Amino acid sequence: MDFSKGFTASYDLTIVDPVSWGDISHHRLTAGTITRNTELLMESADLDLTEVPEDGEVWIRVWLNAAQEYSAETRIPLFTGLTTAPERKLTGKRESYPVSCYSVLKPVADCLLPRGWYAPKNGNGAKIIRELLSVGAAPITAAENSPLLSSAIVSEDGETNLSMASKILTAIGWSLRISGSGAINIQPENTEVAATFDAASFDIVEPSVTDSNDWYSSPNVFRAVSGSDSAVARDEDTESKYSIPSRGREIWMEETDCTLRDGETLLSYAKRRLKEEQTPSRTISYDRRYVPEICPGDRIRLNYPDEKISGTFKITSQNITLGFAGKTSEEVIEV
C-alpha cells in the first residue's frame, strides 16, 4: 500500500494467548484511542467494545485493516496490551463496554526489585535489561554489542524492574521499542530518519499546526546529586542569553538520581545536563494520517517551506484515533 495516499480503515480486536503470543479469538471494536509516548510505560489504549471478551485480565491486540483502491487489504497490528475490568454502559437499549488497556510493560512496572539488588559494574546492559523485562509475557529481543555498565547501579526503595531498566537504558544510551504486536526490542538510539513528510511528495499533515519554542524556563545553574556527593554547574557566560549575567538572576535545576555515562564525573554530568536543558525545544504539533512503523523516539523530516517548517524532528508522543485513516495526533521536537 501507498500510505502517502488516502485509505479506508476498519478495526477489530483479538484475544492474545500469553504463552504463544498468538491470536485466539476476534471481537468487534467500535471506537478507541491509542496513546504512545517516550515515558516508561510508553503505551496505553482506551477502547469501546460491544461485548466483554472474557472475565479477568486478558491480553488483547488491536488491528487496523487498511484498504486502498487497486490494492489488497493490509492488516496491521496497532497495539497489544493488558485490559482492566471494563465498565458496562447503557444508552437506551445500546450496550457498550469501555475498557482501558495497559502497555506490555505494565507487569514489569508492578514488580519490585529485592532490597539491595544492583546491576554490577561491567555488566552487559542489554542482557540485564532483558532479564528485568522477562517477568512480563511479551517476547523480547536485544541488539548485539551492548555497552557495558561503567559503574554499578543500586536499586532504591520502591525500585521496580521497569524503573531500573530505564536507568540502565539511560546509562548505556539505548532505548526500548514496542511493536504493534507487543514485541519488545532493546536497541541503540535510532538516529536515522524514518520518514519525510513533504508538501510536494508525501503530504499527509493536516493544515492546522502548532509551532512553539520555549526557552523561558531554561536553567542557568544545575546541581547534580548522587548519594552524599553533589556538583554544581553555573552558566556565567556573558555571551549566553540564558546565563546568570544575561538573565540577571539564577534559575536552578536539580537532579538527585543521576546516571553517569562511561568515564563521566558528577561535575561533567552537571555541565552536560545544564547544556542539554538550555537547548530550547522547538515543538511542533499536528495531525496526520497513520503510517506504519513510525513510533515515538523515531526521527522524521518535515519539509513545509510555506509554513516555515523544515528540519529533522524527534517524535515524543502520538495519539491514534481509531477512525478515519487512523488520524494520528503527533508531537515532535527539533533535533
N, C-alpha and C positions, 0 to 999 in steps of 0.2 A: 504493500500500500504506500501511496504517496501522502505523507502526513502534512505536506505543505498545502494540500488541497482539502476541501471540506469533506466530512464523512458523517454518516449517521451512526448513532451509538445506542446500544441497549446494554443492560447489565443483569447479572444474576449472581447467585451466591452458592458456594458449595461447602459442605462439611468436610473437614480435613482429618484424616487419621493421624494422630500424633506419633505413631510408630513408623508407618510407611511414608508419611508426609504427602500421601496421595489423596485425591478427592473420593468421597464416599457417596454423597447424595446431593442433589440440586434443589434449590429453593428460590422462590420468586423474591426479587428485590425491587421495591417501588421507588425509593429515593435514598439519598445519603450524601455525606461528605467525607473525604479522607484528608487528614492533616499530616503533613510531613515537615520536619524541621531538623535543625542541627543540634537540638537538645538531646539529653541522654536517651529518652525513650523513643525519640525520632519519629514515631508514627502513632496515629490513633484514627478511629473512624466512628462516625455516628450514622447508623443505618435505620431504615424503616422497612420492616418486614410485614408480610400478611399472615404469617404463622410462626409459631415457636419451633425452631428446628429440633431441639432436644432439651431435656431438663439438665440443669447444672452447667458447669463451664464446658464450652466447646470451642474447638479451633475452627475458624471459618476462612474462606478465601473469596474475595470479590473479583469478578471478571468483567472486563469490557469486551463487548462484541462490536467491533468496528466494521462498517460496510461502506463500500465506495463503488460507484458505477464502473462496470467492466473489471472489477477485482473481486477475488474471493474474500469472504468474511475473515477477518483477523481476530483471533481470540487472545486477549492479553490479561494476565493476572495483575491487578492493581494493588491489592493489599491482602495480607494474611495476618491474622491475629487471634486474640483470645476474647471471647464475649463475656460481658457481665450479664446479670439477670435482667431480662427485658421487662419493660412495663407493658401493660395492656391498656389501650385507649379505644374508646368507642365514640364514633362520630355518627350519630343516628344509628344505622344498622351496620355501618362500616367498622370493622375491627382491624386494628393495627398494633404492631409491637415495636416501638422504638428501642434500640439496643446500642449501647456503647461498646467499643472494642478497643483493646489494648494491643500495643506492639508485641512482636515475638520476644522482645527483651523484657517484658513485664515479669516473667518468672525469675529472671536474673536479678531484677531490682528488688524482688521480695525475699532474697536470701541474704542473711547477714553472715559476714566472714567471722571465723573464730577469733577470739581476742588474742592478740599477739601475732596474727598472721602477717607475713610480709612477702613481697616479691624480692628475691635476692639480687644483689649486685651481679652483673654479667649474665643475668638470666635472659633467655630468649623472649623478647617482649610479646611477639605474636603467639608463641606457644602458651605463655602464661595466660594471655587474654582468652585464648581458645578454651583453656581449662576452666576459667572463670565463667565463661558463657555456656559451657556444656551442661549446666544444671537445667537449661531450658530444653524444649523439644526440637527447635529449629536446626536444620543442618548447617554446619559451619565449615568454611574453608579459609585458608590463610595463604597469602602470598609468601614466596620464599625470600630468603636473605633478610629476615627481620633484624633490625638493630638490637643490640644487647643493652640492658639497663646499665647506665653509668654509676648508679648508686641504688641502694635498697630503698623500697617504698613500703613503709609500715602502715598497716591499717589503723584507722582511728575508731573511736567509739561510734557505733552506728554505721560503720562502713559496710556497704553491700557489695556483692560480686560485681554489679554494674558500675558503681561509683569507683571501685578500684580499677576495673577495666578501663574506665575513662581516664584515670590518672596515668595509667601505663601508656595508653594511646598518646596522650599529650607528651609524655617523656620521650617516646620514640618517633613522634611526628607522623603517626599513621592515623587511619580513620576506619570506621565501620561503614559498610554499605549493605542495605537490606533490599533484596529484590522484591518484586510484587508477589512472588511465590513464597516469600518468607525466608529464603536462604540468606545467611549472613556471611559476608566476606570481610576478612581483616586484611587491609591493604594500605600501601603508601598513599599519601595525599595525591589526588589526581590534579595535575597542572595542565593537562591537555584540554583544549576547547571541545566540548561535547557537541555543540551545535551553534550555528549562526542564524539569528533571526534578522532578516534583511528586508527593507521596504521594497526592494526590487525582485528578489528571488524566493524568499521564504517568509512572506508577510502574514504571520498568524497572530500578531499582537494587536489587541483592540486599541482604538484611538485614545481612550482615557488613560493617562499615565501620570503618576505622581513622582516627582524628582526632587529629592531633598538632600541637603548637605549640612550636617550638624557638627560644628566644632566648638560650640559654646561651653560644653561641659568637659572638654579635654583637660586632663590634669597637667600641672607643671611640677608636682612633687609626687614621687611614687615610693611607698615603703613596702618592702618585701619582708615577710616574717616566716621563719621556719624554726619551729621549736622555740628555744630561748635566744636564737640569733635573729638579727634584723639588719637590713641595709636600706639606705635612703638614696634615691637618685633625684637630683634637682635640675631643673632647666633654668640656667642663668644666662642663656644666650640672648643678647640684645637684638640679634637679627631674627629671632624666632617670635612669631606673633603669639605663640602660646606661653612664652616664658614668664617668669616672675616679674622681670623688669617691664616687659611689654604689657602684661595684664594689670600690673600694679597690685597684685595680690597673689596669695598662694592657694592653689586648688589641689587638695591631696586625694590620693587614691591608695588603698592598702589591700594587699593580698596576704592571707595568713595560711594558705595551703599551696605553697609553691612547689612545682615540679621542675627541677633543673634539667637542662639538656646536658649531653655529654660534654664534660670539661667546663661547664658553666659555674661561676661563683654566684653567691647570692647577690652581690653588688652588680655583676654583669647582667643577671636576671632582671634586677630592678631597672637598670638602664634600658634593656631591651623592651621590657613591658611599658616603660614610660614612652618610648618612641612609638610602640605599637598603638598605645592609647591616644597618642597625639596625631595619628593619621586620621584625618577627617573621613567619615564614612559617607560616601555618596550612595544613597539608597534609591533604587528605582522600584516602583510597584506598578503592576499592570495585570491584565487578564489576557489569556491566550487560549488557543485550542490545545488539547492534550497531545503530547508527543512522547512515545515510549522511551524508556531507558534514560530519561533525564531527571535527576533527583537532587535534593539539597546536598551541597558540597561540590557539585559539578560546576564547571566554568562554562559560560556561554558568551557569545559575542553578539552585541546589539548594534545594528547599523541603521539608524534612523536620522540621517543628517538634517532633515527638515525640522525635526523636533529637538535638534542639538543633543542627540543621544547616540554616541558612538564610542565603543570601547569594550573591554573584557570585564565581565562581572561574575561573581560567585553567588550561586543560589543559596539563600538562607532558609527559605520556607516556601511551602506550596499548600494550597487548599484546592482539592479537586472535587468539583460538584458532579454528582452522578446524574447528569442531564445532557443537554445538547452539546455534542462534540467534546464532552468531558472538560468543560470550562475549568481552566487552571489559573487560580489567582496566585501570582508569584511575586516574591520579594527578593531582590538581588543587591549586592554591594559591589562597588567598583574595586578592582584589584590591579 
